[in-house]
Amino acid sequence: MKFFEDVGFVVDESIWGHRLHDEQPPHLIFLEFLGILASQREHALTEEMGQVSYKPQRQLRLRGVLFNNPYIASIAASKNKSDAAKWEQWLSKYTEGAAGGDDMSYLKTVFSSFDDFARVVELLQSSAFEVNSNKRWSSKFVFPFGSDALYEDLMFKGEVATNNRSFFGRTGEVLYLMLCRTEKKAELKNLLIQRLLDDKTSMNRLVKTIQGETEFAAQEKVIESGHLPLESHSRFDQICDDWIHILKQDMPAYDAIQYLMTSVGLNLTLYFLERSKEVLADHQPVQMLCEIVSKDRTKIRTLSSDDYQYNQNLSLRAITESIASIQNQAEWINAAKADYPEARYVELMKDRFQWPKPKDESQSWTAEKCNGQAK
């Protein structure tokens, strides 16, 4: 049995899944999801033997040109330089800082001039997410114009690229599993592939032109079914219904993506709060009263603040209740009749929460103390 550092991690996972990363904004959740979808195109939104396997794209050449390339604009603006001289200067500069040392000379054969190449790069940069942030270049993302624009978050140690969970924190994996478990997943799958993974669009072809041959991670990643403990939930179906409705609207796919990302943020927030209420046996709907910002303190602001504080505390209350609920189980109650009840309490806590770790066990624990230590 694998023991985690603290019981809270296991309790969180048993309630909400592994993992709803609170520092992963909706656009990164959506990009992580799309990367899995593109890898699973042939069997999208399906689980096989309780698992989903996918091989993320890396696209190092693409993101290297877009985000690790501070010379292109100044070289393009150079006067009295021939096209060949511009290419030569840029290729020399790029190679000095390139990850992996890829030969980018093929770009000279696919663009009619260096200035055309520079204009395409500028266009793609202008549509990227957080392009002006101080994130490392390997953690910046181009807009998802098609499957060639999708790739995982990476971190470099020297010239070795490793998967990084700072920005792709697995919430996109949880979202993928949620949509695998919806009633209308077949309809959603067709719409997602048709609208968002059309590789013949002009923008995706531009991305493909810069990237060249697709680069994949060396190994497949596996999402275990236990990452999402629920086989079904009304919120999963609500996300699916919302996305189907958005994708059926008469609007460009690139505009629809903005609404899909907003839907992700709202629905995952509601799922987090609803699961907390379910653990607490609180059947009242989630309430989030939004105020209109003003200088004066109004009743609406007071009520909104109260809602915020109540919702903020729901997860902590749910965790406490989840741990305490073990005392109501028949096995726990019957343990009091055993010859050595304390040992049985510890055994039950290990089975449910993978806690205590062997070094933390105590033979002096009563039922209340054992449960209290976990909380």
KOLMAR-244216 format. One record per residue (C-alpha): residue number from 1; residue in three letters; x, y negated, z. Coordinates in steps of 0.1 Angstrom, whole numbers, plus 2048, in hexadecimal, padded with zeros to 3 digits. Each point is the difference from the previous one (the first is absolute). Layout:
 kefi kolpa   u   v   w
  NUM   ALA   X   Y   Z
...
END
This chain:
 kefi kolpa   u   v   w
    1   MET 800 800 800
    2   LYS 80D 7DD 7F7
    3   PHE 7FE 7E7 81C
    4   PHE 7FC 7DC 7F7
    5   GLU 80F 7E3 814
    6   ASP 7DF 7F6 811
    7   VAL 7DD 80E 804
    8   GLY 7F2 7E0 7F0
    9   PHE 80D 80A 7DE
   10   VAL 7ED 822 800
   11   VAL 7E0 7F0 80E
   12   ASP 801 7E5 7E5
   13   GLU 804 81A 7E5
   14   SER 7E3 816 80D
   15   ILE 7E8 7E2 7FF
   16   TRP 80A 7ED 7E1
   17   GLY 819 814 7EC
   18   HIS 825 7FC 7F8
   19   ARG 803 7E4 7FC
   20   LEU 7EE 7DF 7FF
   21   HIS 81E 7EA 800
   22   ASP 7F6 7DE 80D
   23   GLU 81D 7ED 7EE
   24   GLN 7F6 80E 7DE
   25   PRO 7EB 7E5 7ED
   26   PRO 7E4 80B 7E8
   27   HIS 814 7FA 7E0
   28   LEU 81C 818 80C
   29   ILE 7E6 81A 80C
   30   PHE 7F1 7FE 7DD
   31   LEU 821 803 7EE
   32   GLU 80A 81E 815
   33   PHE 7DE 810 7F8
   34   LEU 804 7F9 7DB
   35   GLY 823 810 7FF
   36   ILE 7F1 820 80E
   37   LEU 7E3 7FE 7E7
   38   ALA 817 7FB 7E2
   39   SER 815 81E 80B
   40   GLN 7E1 815 804
   41   ARG 7EF 7F5 7E0
   42   GLU 7F8 823 7F5
   43   HIS 7F1 80A 821
   44   ALA 7F7 7DE 80F
   45   LEU 7ED 7FE 821
   46   THR 803 825 807
   47   GLU 810 813 81D
   48   GLU 810 822 7F9
   49   MET 802 817 81E
   50   GLY 7FB 7E2 817
   51   GLN 81D 7ED 7F1
   52   VAL 808 7E6 7E6
   53   SER 822 801 7EF
   54   TYR 80D 7E3 7EC
   55   LYS 820 7F3 7F1
   56   PRO 804 7DA 803
   57   GLN 80F 7EC 7E4
   58   ARG 81F 7EB 808
   59   GLN 804 7E9 7E2
   60   LEU 821 7F2 80B
   61   ARG 808 7F0 7DE
   62   LEU 7E0 7ED 800
   63   ARG 802 7F2 823
   64   GLY 825 7FA 7FC
   65   VAL 7FA 7E9 7E2
   66   LEU 7E2 7EE 810
   67   PHE 80C 7FC 824
   68   ASN 826 806 801
   69   ASN 809 7EA 7E3
   70   PRO 806 7DB 809
   71   TYR 814 7F8 7E0
   72   ILE 7E7 805 7E4
   73   ALA 7EF 7DD 801
   74   SER 820 7ED 801
   75   ILE 80F 814 7E4
   76   ALA 7E1 7FB 7EB
   77   ALA 802 7DB 806
   78   SER 824 7FE 7F4
   79   LYS 805 7EA 7E2
   80   ASN 819 806 7E4
   81   LYS 801 825 807
   82   SER 7F8 81B 7E6
   83   ASP 7E7 81B 807
   84   ALA 81B 819 801
   85   ALA 814 7EC 819
   86   LYS 7E2 7FD 817
   87   TRP 7FA 826 7FF
   88   GLU 825 806 807
   89   GLN 801 7E8 81D
   90   TRP 7E0 80E 810
   91   LEU 809 824 7FC
   92   SER 822 7F9 810
   93   LYS 7F0 7EE 81E
   94   TYR 7E4 819 804
   95   THR 817 81E 800
   96   GLU 814 7F1 81D
   97   GLY 7E2 801 817
   98   ALA 7EB 81C 7F1
   99   ALA 7F6 81D 816
  100   GLY 80B 821 7F0
  101   GLY 814 7EF 7E4
  102   ASP 7E6 806 7E5
  103   ASP 809 7F5 7DD
  104   MET 7E6 7E5 7F6
  105   SER 80E 7FA 7DD
  106   TYR 7E1 811 7F1
  107   LEU 7ED 7E0 808
  108   LYS 812 7EF 7E2
  109   THR 7EF 819 7E9
  110   VAL 7DC 7FB 80D
  111   PHE 800 7DA 802
  112   SER 804 7EA 7E2
  113   SER 815 7E7 814
  114   PHE 80E 7FA 823
  115   ASP 7E8 7E3 804
  116   ASP 7E2 816 7F9
  117   PHE 80D 818 81A
  118   ALA 803 7E4 819
  119   ARG 7DC 7F4 7FA
  120   VAL 7F2 823 805
  121   VAL 814 803 821
  122   GLU 7F2 7DE 80B
  123   LEU 7DD 80B 7F8
  124   LEU 802 820 814
  125   GLN 811 7EF 81D
  126   SER 7E5 7E6 802
  127   SER 7E6 81B 805
  128   ALA 813 813 81A
  129   PHE 7F6 803 825
  130   GLU 814 7EB 819
  131   VAL 81A 7F8 7E5
  132   ASN 80D 7E3 815
  133   SER 802 813 821
  134   ASN 821 809 810
  135   LYS 7F9 825 7FD
  136   ARG 81C 815 7F0
  137   TRP 7FD 804 7DB
  138   SER 7F7 825 803
  139   SER 7E1 7F8 815
  140   LYS 7F1 7E7 7E7
  141   PHE 7E4 80B 7EA
  142   VAL 7F4 7F7 7DD
  143   PHE 7DA 7FD 7FA
  144   PRO 7F1 822 7F8
  145   PHE 7FC 7FB 7DA
  146   GLY 800 826 7FB
  147   SER 812 81F 80C
  148   ASP 822 7F4 7F4
  149   ALA 7FE 7E3 819
  150   LEU 7FB 817 81E
  151   TYR 81C 80B 817
  152   GLU 808 807 824
  153   ASP 811 7EA 81A
  154   LEU 825 807 802
  155   MET 81E 7F6 815
  156   PHE 824 802 7F4
  157   LYS 81D 80B 815
  158   GLY 81E 7FA 7EA
  159   GLU 7F5 80E 7DE
  160   VAL 7E9 81A 80F
  161   ALA 7DA 7F8 7FF
  162   THR 7EB 80F 81C
  163   ASN 7DA 7FE 805
  164   ASN 7F6 7E5 819
  165   ARG 7E1 7FE 815
  166   SER 802 7DB 809
  167   PHE 7E7 7F5 7E6
  168   PHE 7F1 821 7F3
  169   GLY 7F6 80D 823
  170   ARG 7EA 81D 7F5
  171   THR 7DF 7ED 802
  172   GLY 7FE 804 7DA
  173   GLU 803 825 806
  174   VAL 7E3 7FF 819
  175   LEU 7EB 7EC 7E8
  176   TYR 807 81A 7E5
  177   LEU 7F4 81C 817
  178   MET 7E1 7ED 809
  179   LEU 7F6 7FD 7DB
  180   CYS 808 825 7FB
  181   ARG 7E4 807 818
  182   THR 7E4 7EC 7F1
  183   GLU 7E1 80C 7ED
  184   LYS 806 7EA 7E1
  185   LYS 826 806 7FD
  186   ALA 7FD 80E 7DD
  187   GLU 7EF 7E0 7F3
  188   LEU 819 7EA 813
  189   LYS 81D 814 7F2
  190   ASN 7F5 7FA 7DC
  191   LEU 7FB 7DB 805
  192   LEU 821 7FC 812
  193   ILE 814 811 7E4
  194   GLN 7ED 7F0 7E4
  195   ARG 801 7DC 80E
  196   LEU 821 7FF 814
  197   LEU 817 81A 7F0
  198   ASP 7FC 7F7 7DC
  199   ASP 825 800 7F5
  200   LYS 7F7 7F2 7DE
  201   THR 7F9 7DD 80D
  202   SER 818 7E5 7F4
  203   MET 80D 7F8 822
  204   ASN 807 824 809
  205   ARG 813 803 7DF
  206   LEU 815 7E2 809
  207   VAL 808 811 821
  208   LYS 809 820 7EF
  209   THR 816 7EE 7E7
  210   ILE 816 7F3 81D
  211   GLN 7FF 81F 814
  212   GLY 806 819 7E4
  213   GLU 7FE 824 80B
  214   THR 7ED 806 820
  215   GLU 814 806 820
  216   PHE 7F2 818 81A
  217   ALA 809 808 824
  218   ALA 815 81F 803
  219   GLN 7E7 813 815
  220   GLU 7DA 802 803
  221   LYS 7EF 7F2 81E
  222   VAL 7E5 814 812
  223   ILE 7E2 7F1 812
  224   GLU 7F3 819 819
  225   SER 7DB 802 805
  226   GLY 805 7F9 825
  227   HIS 80A 7DD 7F7
  228   LEU 7DB 7F9 7FF
  229   PRO 7ED 814 81B
  230   LEU 7DD 7FA 7F2
  231   GLU 7F2 815 7E4
  232   SER 7E6 7E5 7F8
  233   HIS 7F5 7DE 80C
  234   SER 7E7 7E6 7F5
  235   ARG 81B 7E6 7FC
  236   PHE 813 816 7E7
  237   ASP 7E1 801 7EB
  238   GLN 7FB 7DB 804
  239   ILE 823 7F8 7F3
  240   CYS 7F8 817 7E2
  241   ASP 7DF 7EF 7F9
  242   ASP 80F 7DE 802
  243   TRP 81C 809 7E8
  244   ILE 7E9 810 7E7
  245   HIS 7EA 7E0 801
  246   ILE 81E 7EA 7FB
  247   LEU 80F 814 7E3
  248   LYS 7DF 801 7EE
  249   GLN 7FE 7DA 7FE
  250   ASP 806 7EE 7E0
  251   MET 821 7F1 809
  252   PRO 825 807 7F7
  253   ALA 810 81B 813
  254   TYR 81B 7E8 80D
  255   ASP 7E4 7EB 810
  256   ALA 7EF 81F 80F
  257   ILE 820 809 812
  258   GLN 7FE 7E1 816
  259   TYR 7DD 80B 80B
  260   LEU 80B 824 806
  261   MET 81C 7F4 816
  262   THR 7E8 7EA 814
  263   SER 7E9 81E 804
  264   VAL 81D 815 80D
  265   GLY 808 7E7 81C
  266   LEU 7DC 7FC 80B
  267   ASN 7F6 825 7FF
  268   LEU 81F 80C 812
  269   THR 7FA 7E6 81B
  270   LEU 7DC 80C 804
  271   TYR 80B 825 800
  272   PHE 819 7F8 81C
  273   LEU 7E5 7F0 815
  274   GLU 7E5 819 7F8
  275   ARG 816 81D 80A
  276   SER 807 7EF 821
  277   LYS 7DB 7FC 806
  278   GLU 7F9 825 7F7
  279   VAL 81A 80C 81A
  280   LEU 7EF 7E9 819
  281   ALA 7DD 80C 7F6
  282   ASP 7F7 7DC 7F9
  283   HIS 7E5 801 7E5
  284   GLN 7FD 7DB 7FB
  285   PRO 80D 7F4 7DE
  286   VAL 821 7ED 7FE
  287   GLN 7FB 7DB 803
  288   MET 818 7E6 7F3
  289   LEU 7F2 7DD 802
  290   CYS 814 7E7 7EB
  291   GLU 801 7DB 809
  292   ILE 802 7E2 7EA
  293   VAL 820 7EE 80B
  294   SER 7F9 7DF 810
  295   LYS 811 7E8 819
  296   ASP 7E5 805 81A
  297   ARG 7FB 81F 815
  298   THR 7DE 80E 7F6
  299   LYS 7EA 81D 80B
  300   ILE 809 812 7E0
  301   ARG 825 7FD 808
  302   THR 7FA 80D 823
  303   LEU 7EC 81E 7F3
  304   SER 81A 806 7E5
  305   SER 81C 800 81A
  306   ASP 7ED 818 816
  307   ASP 7FB 818 7E2
  308   TYR 825 7FE 7F8
  309   GLN 80A 809 824
  310   TYR 7E7 81C 802
  311   ASN 80B 810 7DF
  312   GLN 825 7FC 80A
  313   ASN 7FA 815 81F
  314   LEU 7EC 81B 7EF
  315   SER 81F 815 7F5
  316   LEU 80F 7FF 823
  317   ARG 7DF 80B 80F
  318   ALA 7FD 81C 7E7
  319   ILE 823 80D 807
  320   THR 7F8 800 826
  321   GLU 7DF 811 7FA
  322   SER 810 81A 7EA
  323   ILE 819 80A 81A
  324   ALA 7E7 7FF 81D
  325   SER 7E7 816 7EC
  326   ILE 815 81F 805
  327   GLN 7F4 801 824
  328   ASN 7DD 807 7F4
  329   GLN 80A 81F 7EC
  330   ALA 7F7 822 80D
  331   GLU 824 80C 7FF
  332   TRP 80B 7E3 816
  333   ILE 7E4 805 819
  334   ASN 807 826 801
  335   ALA 825 7F9 806
  336   ALA 7F7 7F6 824
  337   LYS 7F7 825 807
  338   ALA 821 80D 7F3
  339   ASP 81B 80C 818
  340   TYR 817 7E4 7F4
  341   PRO 7EA 7E5 7F3
  342   GLU 81C 7E6 7FC
  343   ALA 812 816 7E7
  344   ARG 7DF 804 7EC
  345   TYR 7FB 7DB 800
  346   VAL 822 7FB 7F1
  347   GLU 7FA 81B 7E6
  348   LEU 7DF 7EF 7F5
  349   MET 810 7DE 7FE
  350   LYS 81B 80F 7E9
  351   ASP 7E7 810 7EA
  352   ARG 7EB 7E1 7FC
  353   PHE 81A 7E4 801
  354   GLN 823 811 7FC
  355   TRP 808 7F1 822
  356   PRO 810 803 819
  357   LYS 822 808 7F1
  358   PRO 812 81C 813
  359   LYS 817 7E8 812
  360   ASP 7E2 7EC 80D
  361   GLU 7EC 81D 80E
  362   SER 7F8 800 825
  363   GLN 7F2 81D 814
  364   SER 7F0 7E7 819
  365   TRP 7E7 7F1 7E8
  366   THR 7DC 802 809
  367   ALA 7E5 7FE 7E4
  368   GLU 7FC 7DA 806
  369   LYS 824 7F9 802
  370   CYS 808 814 7E0
  371   ASN 7E6 7ED 7ED
  372   GLY 80A 7DF 80F
  373   GLN 824 805 7F7
  374   ALA 7F6 804 7DB
  375   LYS 7EC 7E0 801
END
